[in-house]
Each structure stands twice: as structure tokens, then as C-alpha cells.
Amino acid sequence: LQKSLGAVPGPFDCWLVLRGAKTLAVRMRQHSANALAIAGFLERHPRVEKVLYPGLPHHPGHSIAARQMRDFGGMISFLAESEEEAVALVERTTLWKLAESLGGVESLIEIPALMTHMSTAESPFAAPPSLVRLSVGLEAPEDLLADLEVALAVSAATTGA
């Protein structure tokens, strides 16, 4: 079986999947609700150039996403005013973890141009240097918002903007 179908998970891995599946719907609802609140906050923030989240009505993929999904997920990307602003913002967050991994319950933040997409820097598909990507977790949304608000204010003071 393993030779024809690939890796076979062990019993403990299977048990973890079964256990996690029981709460998946609840976790995804919270994940999406938190992301929508954060996307709305970022959309209104003067230091954010553009928010990319299909749950926002102005997003070019909103209508198709609304037809295909009940919720819009927990991944948000946004453009800071500059690469320096993006780096300062990421460095100033305290609740958001700087990481590329996805799939956990904690909120993650990254700059794709300096991390996951660094190898595409010279290609037509390069990530903009000011792009910040968030994987929104299950923490209290007011805590996540407060952390971003402070980080945006501090990074603005630091970069002199």
C-alpha cells in the first residue's frame, strides 16, 4: 500500500487528524471572522496603501468568492507605504509571529519579498517589496488589532512618515 499510494501516517498522526476534525468548523469560523475584522481595520488605516482580501466588497474576486465560499478564510495581504515601513511594522508586532508556516492557530506575519518569494525577486511574478502577508489566527481579534495599530503608529514614527 505504501509503495503505491505514498506515505502512510502513523496511528498517533491519524488520531490527531480525527481529533482536530471535530473542531475544524468552529476554528475556521473564528479564523475567518478575525480576518474580516482585521481586513476592515487595515482598509481604513491611512498608512495602508491597499488590502487584498476577498471578503472585502471592493476586492476584484469578491463576487466569485462569495458564490463559492461561506466565509473568506484567514489570509490577508496588504501593501504598506514602503518596504521600510513594512519591515518596521513586522519588527514592531508582539502578538504576530514572524513565520512562513501556515496551518496553526497562532497569527503569523511575513514579508513575502524577503521570505517566501525571495527567489522570484527578478521575475515578472515578484512580490512587491512593501507587501505584508498575514495568516490570522484564533487569538482575540481586539488584541490582534491593537497590536497592529501600535505597530503601524510606531513604524510611522520610526520611518519619519
Buried (B, 14 or more C-beta within 10 A) or exposed (E): EEEEEEEEEEEEEEEEEEEEEEEEEEBBEBBBBBBBBBBBBBBEBEBBBBBBBBBBEEBEEBEEBBEEEEBBBBBBBBBBBBBBBBBBBBEBBEBBBEBEEEEEEBBBBBBBBBBEBEEEEEEEEBBBBBBBBBBBBBBEBEEBBEBBEBBBBBBBEBBEE
